[in-house]
Amino acid sequence: MANSNHPAPNIANVPLFHGMDAESLSRIAQAMKLRTFRAGEAIFHREDPGQVMYVIHKGRVRIRITGSDGQEVALAILGPSESFGEMSILDNNPRSADVIAIDNVEVFTLQRDDFIQLIKTWPEISIEMMKILSSRMRTANQMVEDLIFLDVFARVAKKLVELSEEHGEIDADGATRINIRLTQQELASMIGASRESVNKVMGYFTDKNYISADKHKITIHRIAELRKRIY
């Protein structure tokens, strides 16, 4: 993991800073520092002190929580221009989840004192932060609803459709390849199921030619059939 000064990042596309003028964006960028993480490396763990927020420059990260039984639940996958770590900045409490680099990741960091000063100077940031946190709350609520009302087949189908929309690339045959490395254990953690259950579902979807998989990357061939299986 490296930490260094870096030419000011272009943060105009970061949702948290939408609507700010060029001079303000430049001041924020100058206060940021670059850090790099290898694929699979923890950026921080649940219960760590939270004095820094992060803006992703390159790569993707997975936000997860782990139960006392060791079972993991993935809450979100974030990519370039998205931010994380804001909650601990606001309430000064420890981190509420782990954040793990999926790829080799570059992030720009902003210290708590600098961020609090920004909020005091530009209150509009608070509104954008509330939008982001509200969106994440809605996502968490949807995950709980899915756990209650959808069976494992439906949850796997729904997650595959979502991943295809967020990370999919359409090939020459019209199939959609999910462009992230994804093991069955990781997919299981995203939907709150056991790896064994997900393995059974993936086998069924493969037999039906809804999907195919190689080297931990999944291709969806019949997305309409997956959508039908959700509800």
DRENKOLMAR-252217 format. One line per 3 residues: number of its first residue (from 1); for each residue x, y, z of N, C-alpha, C. Coordinates in Angstrom, 2 decimals. Example, Ala and Ser with C-alpha at 12.3 -4.5 7.8 and 13.67 -1.06 7.14 Angstrom:
BEGIN
1 = 13.19:-5.69:7.80:12.30:-4.50:7.80:13.20:-3.30:7.80; 12.85:-2.25:7.08:13.67:-1.06:7.14:12.90:0.03:7.87
end
This chain:
BEGIN
1 = 0.85:-1.19:0.00:0.00:0.00:0.00:0.88:1.24:0.00; 0.64:2.15:-0.91:1.46:3.35:-1.01:0.64:4.58:-0.66; 1.34:5.62:-0.23:0.70:6.87:0.13:1.60:7.98:-0.34
4 = 1.12:8.86:-1.20:2.01:9.89:-1.73:1.21:11.10:-2.14; 1.92:12.22:-2.29:1.32:13.38:-2.90:1.10:13.09:-4.38; 0.16:13.76:-4.99:-0.20:13.42:-6.36:-0.78:14.67:-7.00
7 = -0.60:14.85:-8.31:-1.26:15.97:-8.96:-2.76:15.97:-8.65; -3.31:17.15:-8.52:-4.71:17.28:-8.10:-5.62:16.46:-8.99; -6.49:15.62:-8.40:-7.40:14.79:-9.20:-8.53:15.62:-9.79
10 = -9.11:15.10:-10.87:-10.30:15.71:-11.44:-11.51:15.13:-10.71; -12.13:15.92:-9.87:-13.23:15.41:-9.05:-14.58:16.00:-9.47; -14.61:16.63:-10.64:-15.85:17.26:-11.10:-16.97:16.24:-11.27
13 = -16.62:14.97:-11.55:-17.65:13.94:-11.77:-18.04:13.20:-10.50; -17.45:13.55:-9.38:-17.78:12.90:-8.12:-19.14:13.42:-7.64; -20.15:12.55:-7.48:-21.49:13.02:-7.10:-21.50:13.90:-5.85
16 = -20.63:13.60:-4.91:-20.60:14.36:-3.66:-20.31:15.84:-3.89; -19.59:16.15:-4.97:-19.17:17.52:-5.21:-19.89:18.17:-6.38; -21.00:17.58:-6.80:-21.76:18.16:-7.92:-22.19:19.59:-7.61
19 = -22.10:20.44:-8.63:-22.59:21.80:-8.50:-21.57:22.78:-7.97; -20.39:22.31:-7.60:-19.39:23.22:-7.05:-18.61:23.88:-8.19; -18.16:25.12:-7.96:-17.43:25.84:-8.99:-15.99:25.31:-9.09
22 = -15.33:25.70:-10.18:-13.99:25.17:-10.48:-12.99:25.51:-9.38; -13.06:26.70:-8.84:-12.11:27.09:-7.79:-12.29:26.23:-6.54; -13.53:25.99:-6.17:-13.81:25.17:-4.99:-13.33:23.73:-5.20
25 = -13.60:23.19:-6.39:-13.15:21.84:-6.69:-11.63:21.74:-6.63; -10.97:22.76:-7.12:-9.51:22.77:-7.09:-8.99:22.75:-5.66; -9.62:23.51:-4.77:-9.19:23.54:-3.36:-9.37:22.18:-2.69
28 = -10.49:21.53:-2.98:-10.72:20.20:-2.42:-9.67:19.22:-2.94; -9.45:19.26:-4.25:-8.50:18.33:-4.86:-7.10:18.50:-4.28; -6.71:19.73:-4.01:-5.37:19.98:-3.47:-5.20:19.40:-2.08
31 = -6.31:19.23:-1.36:-6.24:18.68:0.01:-6.19:17.16:0.01; -6.40:16.54:-1.15:-6.46:15.08:-1.23:-5.08:14.47:-1.45; -4.93:13.22:-1.01:-3.71:12.45:-1.25:-4.07:11.12:-1.89
34 = -3.15:10.62:-2.68:-3.37:9.37:-3.39:-2.89:8.19:-2.56; -3.72:7.14:-2.52:-3.29:5.87:-1.93:-3.63:4.75:-2.90; -2.82:3.72:-2.90:-3.05:2.57:-3.78:-3.17:1.30:-2.96
37 = -4.00:0.37:-3.45:-4.22:-0.91:-2.78:-4.21:-2.01:-3.83; -3.65:-3.14:-3.47:-3.62:-4.29:-4.37:-4.97:-5.01:-4.34; -5.28:-5.72:-5.41:-6.51:-6.52:-5.45:-6.53:-7.49:-4.28
40 = -7.64:-7.51:-3.56:-7.80:-8.38:-2.40:-7.37:-7.75:-1.09; -6.75:-6.58:-1.15:-6.27:-5.93:0.07:-7.39:-5.17:0.76; -7.38:-5.18:2.10:-8.38:-4.43:2.87:-7.98:-2.95:2.92
43 = -8.93:-2.10:2.57:-8.71:-0.66:2.69:-8.96:-0.24:4.13; -10.02:-0.78:4.72:-10.19:-0.71:6.17:-11.13:-1.81:6.61; -11.14:-2.09:7.91:-11.98:-3.12:8.50:-13.05:-2.50:9.39
46 = -14.12:-3.25:9.57:-15.15:-2.85:10.52:-14.53:-2.65:11.90; -14.94:-1.59:12.59:-14.46:-1.19:13.92:-13.14:-0.43:13.88; -12.53:-0.27:12.70:-11.35:0.61:12.62:-11.77:2.04:12.90
49 = -10.86:2.88:13.41:-11.17:4.31:13.54:-11.47:4.90:12.17; -12.36:5.88:12.12:-12.76:6.46:10.84:-12.45:7.93:10.76; -11.27:8.28:10.31:-10.86:9.67:10.21:-10.63:10.13:8.78
52 = -10.91:9.25:7.82:-10.63:9.54:6.41:-11.79:9.10:5.54; -12.14:9.90:4.52:-13.06:9.46:3.49:-12.26:9.23:2.20; -12.86:8.47:1.29:-12.16:8.03:0.09:-13.00:8.32:-1.15
55 = -12.32:8.70:-2.23:-12.94:8.83:-3.55:-12.16:7.93:-4.49; -12.86:7.03:-5.18:-12.19:6.06:-6.04:-11.76:6.73:-7.34; -10.48:6.59:-7.67:-9.93:7.09:-8.93:-9.89:5.99:-9.98
58 = -9.40:4.82:-9.61:-9.34:3.68:-10.51:-9.69:2.42:-9.74; -10.32:1.47:-10.42:-10.64:0.18:-9.82:-11.97:0.16:-9.10; -12.24:-0.95:-8.43:-13.50:-1.16:-7.73:-13.26:-1.74:-6.35
61 = -14.19:-1.46:-5.45:-14.10:-1.99:-4.09:-15.40:-2.66:-3.72; -15.30:-3.60:-2.77:-16.47:-4.29:-2.25:-16.67:-3.88:-0.79; -17.87:-3.46:-0.45:-18.21:-3.15:0.94:-18.93:-4.37:1.52
64 = -18.46:-4.89:2.66:-19.02:-6.13:3.19:-19.08:-6.07:4.71; -19.94:-6.90:5.28:-19.96:-7.14:6.71:-19.83:-8.65:6.93; -19.28:-9.03:8.06:-19.07:-10.44:8.38:-19.73:-10.76:9.71
67 = -20.57:-11.79:9.74:-21.26:-12.18:10.96:-20.34:-12.94:11.90; -20.84:-13.17:13.12:-20.06:-13.89:14.12:-19.76:-15.32:13.70; -20.58:-15.86:12.76:-20.35:-17.21:12.26:-19.41:-17.24:11.06
70 = -18.89:-16.06:10.69:-17.96:-15.99:9.57:-18.61:-15.78:8.22; -19.94:-15.80:8.16:-20.62:-15.59:6.88:-20.55:-14.13:6.48; -20.21:-13.90:5.21:-20.06:-12.55:4.69:-21.30:-12.13:3.90
73 = -21.62:-10.85:3.99:-22.66:-10.26:3.16:-22.07:-9.03:2.49; -22.08:-9.02:1.15:-21.57:-7.88:0.39:-22.68:-6.85:0.25; -22.42:-5.64:0.72:-23.44:-4.59:0.69:-23.44:-3.80:-0.61
76 = -22.27:-3.65:-1.22:-22.18:-2.84:-2.44:-20.85:-3.06:-3.13; -20.83:-2.78:-4.43:-19.60:-2.69:-5.20:-19.55:-1.27:-5.76; -18.46:-0.56:-5.48:-18.31:0.83:-5.91:-17.16:0.95:-6.89
79 = -17.28:1.93:-7.81:-16.25:2.12:-8.82:-15.81:3.57:-8.93; -15.11:3.91:-10.01:-14.53:5.26:-10.16:-15.54:6.38:-9.95; -15.08:7.43:-9.25:-15.83:8.65:-8.90:-16.79:8.46:-7.74
82 = -16.96:7.22:-7.27:-17.81:7.01:-6.10:-16.98:7.15:-4.83; -17.65:7.51:-3.75:-16.97:7.77:-2.49:-17.45:6.80:-1.43; -16.63:6.61:-0.40:-17.02:5.79:0.75:-16.25:6.25:1.98
85 = -16.73:5.78:3.14:-16.10:6.18:4.40:-16.67:7.45:4.99; -17.76:7.98:4.39:-18.30:9.25:4.86:-18.98:9.14:6.22; -19.59:7.98:6.50:-20.41:7.86:7.70:-19.58:8.09:8.97
88 = -18.42:7.46:9.03:-17.57:7.63:10.22:-17.05:9.06:10.32; -16.88:9.70:9.16:-16.46:11.10:9.16:-17.51:11.96:9.86; -18.79:11.64:9.62:-19.87:12.45:10.15:-20.12:12.20:11.63
91 = -20.16:10.91:12.04:-20.53:10.63:13.44:-19.32:10.34:14.34; -18.13:10.29:13.73:-16.89:10.08:14.50:-16.87:8.74:15.22; -17.62:7.77:14.70:-17.64:6.42:15.26:-16.80:5.49:14.38
94 = -16.48:4.29:14.88:-15.67:3.35:14.07:-16.38:2.95:12.79; -15.62:2.37:11.88:-16.16:1.91:10.61:-17.26:0.87:10.85; -18.29:0.90:9.99:-19.42:-0.01:10.15:-19.32:-1.23:9.25
97 = -18.31:-1.30:8.37:-18.16:-2.42:7.44:-16.71:-2.51:7.00; -16.37:-3.64:6.37:-15.07:-3.79:5.72:-15.16:-3.25:4.30; -14.05:-2.72:3.80:-13.96:-2.35:2.39:-12.73:-3.03:1.81
100 = -12.94:-3.84:0.75:-11.88:-4.66:0.15:-11.71:-4.28:-1.31; -10.46:-4.12:-1.74:-10.19:-3.83:-3.15:-10.48:-5.06:-4.01; -11.29:-4.88:-5.03:-11.57:-5.96:-5.98:-10.43:-6.03:-7.01
103 = -10.07:-4.88:-7.54:-8.97:-4.77:-8.50:-7.82:-4.05:-7.79; -6.74:-3.80:-8.52:-5.76:-2.82:-8.04:-6.47:-1.47:-8.04; -6.45:-0.81:-6.91:-7.29:0.37:-6.70:-6.44:1.60:-6.38
106 = -6.84:2.73:-6.95:-6.29:4.02:-6.56:-7.43:4.86:-5.98; -7.21:5.40:-4.80:-8.21:6.25:-4.16:-7.56:7.56:-3.73; -8.35:8.62:-3.74:-7.93:9.87:-3.16:-8.58:10.01:-1.79
109 = -7.80:10.40:-0.80:-8.29:10.48:0.57:-8.42:11.93:1.02; -9.36:12.14:1.94:-9.58:13.45:2.53:-9.75:13.27:4.02; -8.96:13.97:4.80:-9.00:13.85:6.25:-10.28:14.46:6.82
112 = -10.70:13.95:7.98:-11.95:14.38:8.60:-11.98:15.90:8.82; -10.92:16.46:9.37:-10.92:17.90:9.65:-11.12:18.71:8.37; -10.48:18.27:7.27:-10.64:18.98:6.00:-12.07:18.86:5.49
115 = -12.65:17.66:5.66:-14.01:17.45:5.17:-15.03:18.25:5.97; -14.88:18.27:7.28:-15.80:19.06:8.11:-15.72:20.53:7.75; -14.52:21.02:7.47:-14.37:22.41:7.06:-15.06:22.67:5.73
118 = -14.98:21.70:4.83:-15.67:21.83:3.54:-17.18:21.97:3.73; -17.73:21.14:4.61:-19.17:21.20:4.85:-19.57:22.56:5.41; -18.75:23.11:6.29:-19.04:24.43:6.87:-18.97:25.52:5.81
121 = -18.04:25.35:4.87:-17.85:26.37:3.83:-18.86:26.24:2.71; -19.15:24.97:2.32:-20.10:24.71:1.24:-21.18:23.75:1.75; -22.24:24.28:2.38:-23.30:23.42:2.95:-23.96:22.51:1.92
124 = -23.84:22.87:0.62:-24.46:22.04:-0.41:-23.93:20.61:-0.39; -22.69:20.44:0.10:-22.12:19.10:0.18:-22.98:18.22:1.09; -23.54:18.79:2.14:-24.37:18.02:3.07:-25.58:17.44:2.35
127 = -26.17:18.22:1.44:-27.34:17.74:0.70:-26.94:16.57:-0.19; -25.81:16.69:-0.90:-25.36:15.60:-1.76:-25.04:14.36:-0.94; -24.45:14.55:0.24:-24.13:13.41:1.09:-25.40:12.71:1.56
130 = -26.43:13.49:1.91:-27.70:12.89:2.33:-28.31:12.06:1.20; -28.17:12.53:-0.05:-28.68:11.78:-1.19:-27.96:10.43:-1.31; -26.63:10.46:-1.16:-25.84:9.24:-1.28:-26.20:8.26:-0.16
133 = -26.24:8.75:1.07:-26.53:7.88:2.21:-27.97:7.35:2.13; -28.90:8.18:1.64:-30.28:7.72:1.49:-30.37:6.61:0.45; -29.62:6.76:-0.64:-29.61:5.72:-1.67:-29.08:4.41:-1.11
136 = -28.04:4.49:-0.30:-27.47:3.28:0.28:-28.42:2.65:1.29; -29.17:3.48:2.01:-30.17:2.97:2.94:-31.28:2.24:2.19; -31.71:2.80:1.07:-32.73:2.13:0.25:-32.23:0.79:-0.27
139 = -30.95:0.75:-0.67:-30.38:-0.51:-1.15:-30.36:-1.55:-0.04; -29.97:-1.13:1.17:-29.96:-2.05:2.30:-31.36:-2.55:2.61; -32.34:-1.65:2.56:-33.73:-2.06:2.80:-34.21:-3.07:1.76
142 = -33.78:-2.86:0.50:-34.17:-3.79:-0.56:-33.55:-5.16:-0.34; -32.31:-5.19:0.15:-31.67:-6.47:0.45:-32.44:-7.23:1.52; -32.89:-6.52:2.56:-33.67:-7.16:3.62:-34.99:-7.69:3.05
145 = -35.63:-6.89:2.22:-36.90:-7.32:1.61:-36.70:-8.56:0.75; -35.61:-8.59:-0.02:-35.33:-9.76:-0.87:-35.11:-11.00:-0.02; -34.40:-10.86:1.09:-34.15:-12.00:1.97:-35.45:-12.57:2.53
148 = -36.41:-11.69:2.77:-37.68:-12.12:3.36:-38.60:-12.76:2.32; -38.68:-12.14:1.13:-39.73:-12.51:0.19:-39.27:-13.34:-1.02; -37.96:-13.38:-1.31:-37.50:-14.10:-2.49:-36.74:-15.36:-2.10
151 = -36.95:-16.44:-2.86:-36.16:-17.64:-2.61:-34.77:-17.47:-3.22; -33.90:-18.47:-3.03:-32.51:-18.34:-3.49:-32.44:-18.24:-5.01; -33.29:-18.99:-5.72:-33.30:-18.92:-7.18:-33.59:-17.49:-7.63
154 = -34.57:-16.86:-7.02:-34.95:-15.50:-7.40:-33.86:-14.50:-7.03; -33.23:-14.69:-5.87:-32.19:-13.76:-5.45:-30.97:-13.84:-6.35; -30.59:-15.06:-6.75:-29.46:-15.21:-7.67:-29.80:-14.57:-9.01
157 = -30.99:-14.85:-9.52:-31.40:-14.28:-10.81:-31.39:-12.76:-10.76; -31.92:-12.20:-9.70:-31.98:-10.73:-9.57:-30.58:-10.14:-9.51; -29.69:-10.75:-8.74:-28.34:-10.22:-8.62:-27.60:-10.31:-9.96
160 = -27.77:-11.40:-10.69:-27.12:-11.52:-11.99:-27.62:-10.45:-12.96; -28.91:-10.18:-12.94:-29.46:-9.12:-13.79:-28.87:-7.77:-13.40; -28.82:-7.49:-12.09:-28.26:-6.22:-11.63:-26.80:-6.08:-12.02
163 = -26.01:-7.13:-11.84:-24.60:-7.08:-12.19:-24.41:-6.89:-13.70; -25.29:-7.49:-14.49:-25.19:-7.32:-15.94:-25.47:-5.88:-16.34; -26.38:-5.24:-15.62:-26.71:-3.83:-15.92:-25.59:-2.89:-15.48
166 = -24.92:-3.23:-14.38:-23.90:-2.34:-13.82:-22.51:-2.60:-14.40; -22.22:-3.86:-14.72:-20.86:-4.23:-15.12:-20.82:-5.06:-16.41; -21.91:-5.07:-17.17:-22.00:-5.95:-18.33:-21.42:-5.37:-19.60
169 = -20.89:-6.25:-20.44:-20.44:-5.90:-21.79:-21.10:-6.87:-22.77; -21.73:-6.33:-23.80:-22.44:-7.17:-24.77:-21.45:-7.64:-25.83; -21.43:-8.95:-26.08:-20.50:-9.49:-27.07:-21.16:-9.58:-28.44
172 = -20.42:-10.12:-29.41:-20.91:-10.16:-30.79:-22.16:-11.02:-30.95; -22.37:-11.98:-30.06:-23.55:-12.85:-30.14:-24.75:-12.29:-29.40; -24.59:-11.10:-28.81:-25.69:-10.49:-28.08:-25.79:-10.91:-26.63
175 = -24.90:-11.79:-26.19:-24.87:-12.18:-24.78:-24.18:-11.08:-23.96; -24.46:-11.04:-22.66:-23.88:-10.03:-21.78:-22.89:-10.69:-20.83; -21.65:-10.27:-20.91:-20.61:-10.79:-20.04:-20.42:-9.85:-18.87
178 = -20.55:-10.37:-17.65:-20.35:-9.56:-16.45:-18.85:-9.38:-16.25; -18.41:-8.14:-16.38:-16.98:-7.87:-16.48:-16.32:-7.68:-15.11; -16.63:-8.54:-14.18:-15.90:-8.59:-12.91:-15.68:-10.06:-12.56
181 = -14.56:-10.32:-11.92:-14.26:-11.67:-11.45:-15.17:-11.96:-10.27; -15.90:-13.08:-10.33:-16.91:-13.34:-9.33:-16.96:-14.84:-9.01; -16.57:-15.20:-7.80:-16.68:-16.59:-7.39:-18.08:-16.86:-6.85
184 = -18.43:-18.13:-6.73:-19.74:-18.47:-6.18:-19.85:-18.04:-4.72; -18.74:-18.07:-3.99:-18.77:-17.60:-2.61:-19.06:-16.11:-2.56; -18.46:-15.34:-3.47:-18.72:-13.90:-3.50:-20.16:-13.61:-3.90
187 = -20.67:-14.36:-4.87:-22.08:-14.18:-5.25:-22.99:-14.53:-4.08; -22.66:-15.60:-3.36:-23.44:-15.99:-2.19:-23.46:-14.88:-1.15; -22.31:-14.22:-0.95:-22.25:-13.15:0.04:-23.09:-11.94:-0.37
190 = -23.30:-11.76:-1.67:-24.10:-10.64:-2.14:-25.58:-10.83:-1.89; -26.03:-12.09:-1.79:-27.47:-12.33:-1.66:-27.82:-12.96:-0.31; -26.83:-13.14:0.56:-27.12:-13.70:1.88:-27.52:-15.16:1.85
193 = -26.80:-15.96:1.06:-27.09:-17.40:0.95:-25.80:-18.19:1.11; -25.92:-19.50:1.25:-24.74:-20.35:1.35:-24.16:-20.60:-0.03; -22.86:-20.91:-0.08:-22.23:-21.22:-1.36:-22.86:-22.45:-1.98
196 = -23.23:-23.42:-1.16:-23.84:-24.65:-1.67:-25.16:-24.37:-2.38; -25.96:-23.48:-1.79:-27.24:-23.14:-2.41:-27.03:-22.42:-3.74; -26.07:-21.49:-3.76:-25.79:-20.75:-5.00:-25.24:-21.69:-6.06
199 = -24.40:-22.64:-5.67:-23.86:-23.62:-6.61:-24.99:-24.40:-7.29; -25.99:-24.79:-6.51:-27.15:-25.52:-7.06:-27.91:-24.66:-8.07; -28.14:-23.41:-7.72:-28.89:-22.52:-8.61:-28.11:-22.25:-9.89
202 = -26.80:-21.98:-9.75:-25.98:-21.70:-10.92:-25.93:-22.92:-11.86; -25.89:-24.11:-11.28:-25.93:-25.31:-12.09:-27.22:-25.41:-12.87; -28.34:-25.10:-12.22:-29.65:-25.14:-12.89:-29.70:-24.12:-14.02
205 = -29.25:-22.88:-13.75:-29.28:-21.84:-14.79:-28.35:-22.19:-15.95; -27.25:-22.85:-15.66:-26.32:-23.27:-16.72:-26.96:-24.36:-17.57; -27.60:-25.34:-16.92:-28.26:-26.42:-17.65:-29.35:-25.88:-18.58
208 = -30.01:-24.81:-18.14:-31.07:-24.21:-18.95:-30.52:-23.25:-20.02; -29.19:-23.08:-20.03:-28.51:-22.17:-20.95:-28.90:-20.71:-20.72; -29.31:-20.40:-19.50:-29.54:-19.00:-19.16:-28.20:-18.28:-19.05
211 = -27.19:-19.01:-18.53:-25.87:-18.43:-18.28:-24.78:-19.43:-18.65; -23.55:-18.96:-18.71:-22.37:-19.81:-18.73:-21.29:-19.10:-17.93; -20.29:-19.86:-17.50:-19.24:-19.27:-16.67:-17.89:-19.88:-17.01
214 = -16.85:-19.03:-16.99:-15.48:-19.51:-17.15:-14.55:-18.53:-16.44; -13.56:-19.10:-15.75:-12.56:-18.30:-15.02:-13.22:-17.25:-14.13; -14.30:-17.65:-13.46:-15.01:-16.80:-12.50:-15.69:-15.59:-13.14
217 = -15.89:-15.61:-14.46:-16.66:-14.56:-15.11:-17.91:-15.19:-15.73; -19.03:-14.52:-15.56:-20.32:-15.08:-15.94:-20.84:-14.36:-17.18; -21.38:-15.13:-18.12:-22.03:-14.58:-19.30:-23.50:-14.95:-19.27
220 = -24.35:-13.95:-19.49:-25.79:-14.18:-19.50:-26.28:-14.28:-20.94; -26.91:-15.40:-21.26:-27.39:-15.66:-22.62:-28.89:-15.40:-22.77; -29.64:-15.60:-21.70:-31.10:-15.47:-21.78:-31.58:-14.64:-20.59
223 = -31.34:-13.36:-20.68:-31.64:-12.49:-19.54:-33.15:-12.39:-19.30; -33.94:-12.52:-20.35:-35.40:-12.45:-20.17:-35.88:-13.59:-19.28; -35.26:-14.77:-19.40:-35.67:-15.90:-18.58:-35.24:-15.67:-17.12
226 = -34.11:-15.04:-16.92:-33.71:-14.71:-15.55:-34.69:-13.72:-14.92; -35.08:-12.72:-15.70:-36.04:-11.74:-15.16:-37.35:-12.42:-14.76; -37.80:-13.37:-15.58:-39.04:-14.09:-15.22:-38.93:-14.86:-13.93
229 = -37.71:-15.29:-13.60:-37.50:-16.11:-12.41:-37.46:-15.28:-11.12; -37.39:-13.97:-11.25:-37.25:-13.14:-10.03:-38.56:-13.11:-9.25; -39.70:-12.90:-9.94:-40.97:-12.77:-9.22:-41.99:-13.78:-9.73
end
